Amino acid sequence: MTRPVRQFVNVPPSACSETRSEDNQETAMDLRQREHIETVVQATTYLPPPALPADRATHDAVIENSWRRCVHQYGLDPSRMQEARILTQTRLREHQQRIDDFARIARHGLESLYAQVAGLGYVVLLTDAQGVTVDYIGDARTDADLRHAGLYLGAEWSESGAGTCAVGTALVTGEALTVHQADHFDATHIPLTCTAAPLFDSHGNLSAILDISALTSPHAKESQGLALQMVRIYAAHIENANFLRVHHRDWILKLNVAPEFVDVNPEYLLALDDSGRIVGHNHRARRMLESETTGPVLGPVVRDTLHARLEDLGRYVYRARASSAWSRCTEAAACST
């Protein structure tokens, strides 16, 4: 009778420690995910939710409102974790073709923004109004990890599909925001930090989202403050570039509180037809008009809105003691074709 031979395999100690480290990391992540699911369930169980003291509130109202939409409006289950959804090439091309002209204009803005944030581990995404990533710039060395996380071309980030996330929640609210780690609805995404800003066309329609995201980041949400400001700045640059493309045959009225910057960085843009009617605006100009008028933003003659004839606009000068933000801007007007 032959006795069984016991075989031993020499495993380097470093390999053992690496395996234990990976196991510990996975265990810690599993624990975080379970705790996150419990937090979301508790926050979405009551309508309206119980008021918490400021020192116990861990998420702001925008995030918790999004969580409640996910549960009560979209029927999402916080305990059901889902991997990122990547569209097929055929479906992706359909989305890209619908936004092709805008995406070509936006591309330079994406490249410029990526040059600023690439060294910090961010990727840059451009999505359409359905939350599908139609353009993307990232580090090829982490390609597999980025694709797995959904920070990739063709990823779908609508709030109704992916839950609370920067792209989807910006599409719903129309506001720039950061969704940081445990702000996400789906526990799959809690390692990520994502910051997004909406992009509007010259008629006020939300047409795209600019987003920068990272696989890892510091725990504090405040660490993303600069990211939020940069996304807002580049979103405005892209909007303005698209505005000038669309209205290249119209009169363009550039407005800025500081006259020295009206040509290089116009804060407000209005497009006028030959009769002086407002036929387009950038997003900041729309907000300004809405705060100053009660009627429709598009269509009125600029004379009625700015209280000046079209032929007189080029002669306006800045007066330091103007009484309102709008009057300060109009008095710094520069008109060009």
C-alpha positions as CSV (number, residue, x, y, z in Angstrom):
1,M,0.0,0.0,0.0
2,T,1.4,3.3,-1.1
3,R,1.2,6.2,1.4
4,P,0.0,9.5,-0.1
5,V,2.7,12.0,-0.6
6,R,2.0,15.5,0.9
7,Q,3.3,18.2,-1.4
8,F,4.4,21.6,-0.2
9,V,4.6,24.8,-2.3
10,N,6.9,27.5,-1.3
11,V,5.0,30.8,-1.2
12,P,7.0,34.0,-0.7
13,P,6.0,35.8,2.5
14,S,5.4,39.0,0.4
15,A,2.7,37.1,-1.6
16,C,1.0,36.0,1.5
17,S,0.9,39.5,2.9
18,E,-0.4,40.9,-0.4
19,T,-3.2,38.3,-0.4
20,R,-4.1,39.2,3.2
21,S,-4.1,42.9,2.4
22,E,-6.4,42.4,-0.6
23,D,-8.7,40.3,1.5
24,N,-8.8,43.0,4.2
25,Q,-9.5,45.6,1.6
26,E,-12.4,43.6,0.2
27,T,-13.8,43.0,3.7
28,A,-13.6,46.7,4.5
29,M,-15.4,47.6,1.3
30,D,-18.1,45.0,1.9
31,L,-18.7,46.5,5.3
32,R,-18.8,50.0,3.8
33,Q,-21.3,48.9,1.2
34,R,-23.6,47.2,3.8
35,E,-23.5,50.3,6.0
36,H,-24.2,52.5,3.0
37,I,-27.2,50.4,2.0
38,E,-28.6,50.7,5.5
39,T,-28.1,54.5,5.5
40,V,-29.9,54.9,2.1
41,V,-32.8,52.6,3.3
42,Q,-33.2,54.7,6.5
43,A,-33.1,58.0,4.6
44,T,-35.7,56.9,2.1
45,T,-38.1,55.0,4.4
46,Y,-40.1,58.1,5.5
47,L,-41.8,60.7,3.4
48,P,-41.0,63.3,4.4
49,P,-37.9,62.1,6.2
50,P,-37.4,62.9,9.9
51,A,-35.5,66.1,10.5
52,L,-32.0,65.5,11.9
53,P,-29.9,68.0,13.9
54,A,-27.2,69.6,11.8
55,D,-24.4,67.6,13.6
56,R,-26.1,64.4,12.6
57,A,-26.9,65.2,9.0
58,T,-24.3,63.4,6.8
59,H,-25.7,64.2,3.4
60,D,-27.1,67.4,2.0
61,A,-30.7,67.9,0.8
62,V,-29.8,67.6,-2.8
63,I,-28.4,64.1,-2.3
64,E,-31.2,62.8,0.0
65,N,-33.8,64.2,-2.4
66,S,-32.1,62.2,-5.2
67,W,-32.1,59.1,-3.1
68,R,-35.8,59.4,-2.5
69,R,-36.4,59.9,-6.2
70,C,-34.4,56.7,-6.9
71,V,-36.6,54.7,-4.5
72,H,-40.1,56.3,-4.9
73,Q,-40.0,57.5,-8.5
74,Y,-37.7,55.1,-10.3
75,G,-38.3,52.0,-8.2
76,L,-34.6,51.4,-7.6
77,D,-33.6,49.0,-4.7
78,P,-30.6,50.3,-2.7
79,S,-29.8,46.7,-1.7
80,R,-29.4,45.6,-5.3
81,M,-25.9,46.6,-6.4
82,Q,-25.4,46.9,-10.1
83,E,-22.3,47.2,-12.2
84,A,-21.9,50.1,-14.5
85,R,-23.9,49.8,-17.8
86,I,-21.8,50.2,-21.0
87,L,-23.8,50.6,-24.2
88,T,-22.9,48.6,-27.3
89,Q,-21.0,50.3,-30.1
90,T,-24.1,50.5,-32.3
91,R,-26.1,52.2,-29.5
92,L,-23.2,54.5,-28.6
93,R,-22.9,55.7,-32.2
94,E,-26.6,56.6,-32.3
95,H,-26.1,58.8,-29.2
96,Q,-22.9,60.3,-30.6
97,Q,-24.5,61.2,-33.9
98,R,-27.4,63.1,-32.2
99,I,-24.9,65.4,-30.5
100,D,-22.1,65.4,-33.0
101,D,-21.9,69.1,-33.8
102,F,-21.9,70.1,-30.1
103,A,-19.4,67.4,-29.2
104,R,-16.9,68.6,-31.8
105,I,-17.1,72.1,-30.3
106,A,-16.8,70.7,-26.8
107,R,-13.8,68.5,-27.5
108,H,-11.2,71.3,-27.1
109,G,-12.8,72.2,-23.8
110,L,-12.5,68.5,-22.7
111,E,-8.8,68.4,-23.7
112,S,-8.0,71.6,-21.9
113,L,-9.8,70.5,-18.8
114,Y,-8.1,67.1,-18.8
115,A,-4.7,68.8,-19.1
116,Q,-5.4,70.6,-15.8
117,V,-6.7,67.5,-13.8
118,A,-5.0,64.4,-15.3
119,G,-2.2,64.5,-12.8
120,L,-4.7,64.3,-10.0
121,G,-6.2,61.0,-11.3
122,Y,-9.4,62.4,-12.9
123,V,-11.0,61.4,-16.2
124,V,-13.2,63.8,-18.2
125,L,-16.6,62.7,-19.6
126,L,-19.1,64.4,-21.9
127,T,-22.6,62.9,-21.8
128,D,-25.7,63.7,-23.8
129,A,-29.0,64.7,-22.3
130,Q,-29.8,61.0,-21.6
131,G,-26.7,60.5,-19.5
132,V,-24.8,58.4,-22.1
133,T,-21.0,59.2,-22.3
134,V,-20.4,60.3,-25.8
135,D,-16.8,61.5,-25.3
136,Y,-14.2,60.6,-22.8
137,I,-10.5,61.3,-22.0
138,G,-8.7,59.1,-19.4
139,D,-5.4,57.4,-18.6
140,A,-5.0,54.3,-20.8
141,R,-2.9,52.7,-18.0
142,T,-6.0,52.3,-15.8
143,D,-8.3,51.6,-18.8
144,A,-9.7,48.3,-17.4
145,D,-10.5,49.8,-13.9
146,L,-12.1,52.8,-15.5
147,R,-14.3,50.7,-17.7
148,H,-15.3,48.5,-14.8
149,A,-16.3,51.6,-12.8
150,G,-18.2,53.1,-15.7
151,L,-15.9,56.0,-16.2
152,Y,-15.7,55.2,-19.8
153,L,-17.0,55.8,-23.3
154,G,-20.6,54.5,-23.7
155,A,-21.3,54.4,-19.9
156,E,-24.9,55.3,-19.0
157,W,-25.3,57.5,-16.0
158,S,-28.9,58.6,-15.9
159,E,-30.3,59.0,-12.4
160,S,-33.2,56.6,-13.2
161,G,-30.7,53.9,-14.3
162,A,-27.6,54.4,-12.1
163,G,-29.1,56.1,-9.1
164,T,-27.7,59.2,-7.5
165,C,-24.6,60.3,-9.4
166,A,-23.1,63.5,-10.6
167,V,-24.2,63.2,-14.2
168,G,-27.7,61.9,-13.5
169,T,-28.5,64.3,-10.7
170,A,-27.2,67.3,-12.7
171,L,-29.5,66.3,-15.5
172,V,-32.5,66.3,-13.1
173,T,-31.6,69.5,-11.1
174,G,-30.0,71.5,-13.9
175,E,-27.3,72.5,-11.4
176,A,-23.6,71.8,-11.0
177,L,-22.7,69.5,-8.1
178,T,-20.3,66.9,-6.6
179,V,-21.5,63.4,-5.8
180,H,-18.7,62.2,-3.5
181,Q,-18.2,58.6,-2.5
182,A,-21.2,57.6,-0.2
183,D,-23.4,60.3,-1.8
184,H,-23.9,57.7,-4.6
185,F,-27.2,55.7,-4.3
186,D,-25.7,52.4,-5.5
187,A,-23.2,51.0,-3.1
188,T,-21.2,49.8,-6.1
189,H,-20.1,53.4,-6.8
190,I,-19.1,54.6,-3.3
191,P,-15.3,54.5,-4.0
192,L,-15.9,57.2,-6.8
193,T,-15.9,61.0,-6.7
194,C,-17.8,62.7,-9.5
195,T,-18.3,66.4,-10.3
196,A,-20.6,67.5,-13.1
197,A,-22.0,70.7,-14.6
198,P,-24.9,70.9,-17.1
199,L,-24.4,72.4,-20.6
200,F,-27.2,74.4,-22.1
201,D,-27.9,75.4,-25.7
202,S,-28.7,79.0,-26.8
203,H,-32.5,78.4,-26.3
204,G,-32.1,77.2,-22.7
205,N,-32.3,73.5,-23.3
206,L,-30.1,71.2,-21.2
207,S,-28.2,69.4,-24.0
208,A,-25.1,67.8,-22.3
209,I,-23.2,67.2,-19.1
210,L,-19.5,67.9,-18.4
211,D,-18.1,65.6,-15.7
212,I,-14.7,64.9,-14.1
213,S,-14.5,61.8,-12.0
214,A,-11.8,59.8,-10.1
215,L,-11.6,56.2,-8.9
216,T,-10.2,57.3,-5.5
217,S,-10.1,60.5,-3.6
218,P,-9.7,61.9,-0.1
219,H,-12.6,61.1,2.2
220,A,-13.7,64.7,2.8
221,K,-16.1,66.0,0.2
222,E,-14.6,69.5,0.6
223,S,-11.5,68.1,-1.2
224,Q,-13.6,68.5,-4.4
225,G,-14.2,72.2,-4.1
226,L,-11.7,73.1,-6.8
227,A,-12.9,70.4,-9.1
228,L,-16.4,71.9,-8.9
229,Q,-15.2,75.4,-9.8
230,M,-13.1,74.1,-12.7
231,V,-16.0,72.1,-14.1
232,R,-18.2,75.2,-13.9
233,I,-15.6,77.4,-15.7
234,Y,-15.0,75.0,-18.5
235,A,-18.8,74.3,-18.9
236,A,-19.2,78.0,-19.4
237,H,-16.4,78.1,-22.0
238,I,-18.0,75.2,-23.9
239,E,-21.4,76.8,-23.8
240,N,-20.1,80.1,-25.1
241,A,-18.2,78.5,-27.9
242,N,-21.3,76.6,-29.0
243,F,-23.3,79.8,-28.8
244,L,-21.0,81.6,-31.1
245,R,-21.1,78.7,-33.6
246,V,-24.8,78.6,-33.7
247,H,-25.3,82.4,-33.9
248,H,-22.4,83.3,-36.2
249,R,-24.8,85.1,-38.6
250,D,-26.6,87.1,-35.8
251,W,-25.6,90.2,-33.9
252,I,-23.8,89.2,-30.7
253,L,-24.1,91.3,-27.6
254,K,-21.4,90.7,-25.1
255,L,-21.9,91.8,-21.5
256,N,-19.7,91.8,-18.4
257,V,-19.7,93.6,-15.1
258,A,-16.0,94.5,-15.7
259,P,-15.6,96.3,-19.1
260,E,-11.9,95.3,-19.2
261,F,-12.9,91.6,-19.6
262,V,-16.0,92.0,-21.9
263,D,-14.1,90.8,-25.0
264,V,-11.8,88.1,-23.5
265,N,-14.4,86.7,-21.0
266,P,-18.0,87.8,-21.6
267,E,-20.1,86.6,-18.8
268,Y,-23.4,87.2,-20.6
269,L,-24.1,86.6,-24.3
270,L,-27.2,87.6,-26.3
271,A,-27.9,86.9,-30.0
272,L,-30.0,89.5,-31.8
273,D,-31.6,89.3,-35.2
274,D,-31.6,92.3,-37.6
275,S,-34.8,93.7,-36.0
276,G,-33.1,93.6,-32.6
277,R,-35.1,90.7,-31.2
278,I,-33.4,88.3,-28.8
279,V,-33.0,85.0,-30.5
280,G,-30.4,83.3,-28.3
281,H,-28.5,83.5,-25.0
282,N,-26.0,81.7,-22.9
283,H,-27.2,80.3,-19.6
284,R,-26.0,83.1,-17.4
285,A,-27.8,85.7,-19.6
286,R,-30.9,83.6,-19.4
287,R,-30.9,83.7,-15.6
288,M,-30.2,87.4,-15.7
289,L,-33.1,88.0,-18.1
290,E,-35.5,85.8,-16.0
291,S,-34.7,87.8,-12.9
292,E,-35.3,91.1,-14.6
293,T,-38.4,90.3,-16.8
294,T,-41.7,88.5,-16.3
295,G,-42.4,87.6,-19.9
296,P,-40.6,85.2,-22.3
297,V,-36.8,85.5,-22.6
298,L,-36.6,84.8,-26.3
299,G,-38.5,87.0,-28.8
300,P,-38.7,90.4,-27.1
301,V,-37.0,93.4,-28.8
302,V,-33.7,94.2,-27.0
303,R,-34.9,97.8,-26.7
304,D,-37.7,96.7,-24.3
305,T,-35.4,94.5,-22.3
306,L,-32.3,96.7,-22.0
307,H,-34.1,100.1,-22.5
308,A,-31.8,101.0,-25.3
309,R,-32.0,101.1,-29.1
310,L,-30.0,98.6,-31.0
311,E,-28.0,101.3,-32.8
312,D,-27.1,102.9,-29.4
313,L,-25.7,99.8,-27.7
314,G,-22.1,100.3,-28.9
315,R,-22.0,103.7,-27.3
316,Y,-22.7,102.5,-23.7
317,V,-20.1,103.2,-21.1
318,Y,-19.5,101.8,-17.7
319,R,-20.7,103.8,-14.7
320,A,-19.3,102.6,-11.4
321,R,-22.4,103.5,-9.4
322,A,-24.9,101.6,-11.4
323,S,-27.8,100.4,-9.2
324,S,-28.1,96.7,-10.3
325,A,-26.0,93.9,-11.7
326,W,-28.0,94.0,-14.9
327,S,-27.5,97.7,-15.4
328,R,-23.8,97.3,-14.6
329,C,-23.6,94.6,-17.3
330,T,-25.5,96.6,-20.0
331,E,-23.4,99.7,-19.4
332,A,-20.3,97.6,-20.1
333,A,-21.8,96.3,-23.3
334,A,-19.7,95.7,-26.4
335,C,-21.5,94.8,-29.7
336,S,-19.9,92.9,-32.5
337,T,-20.8,90.7,-35.4
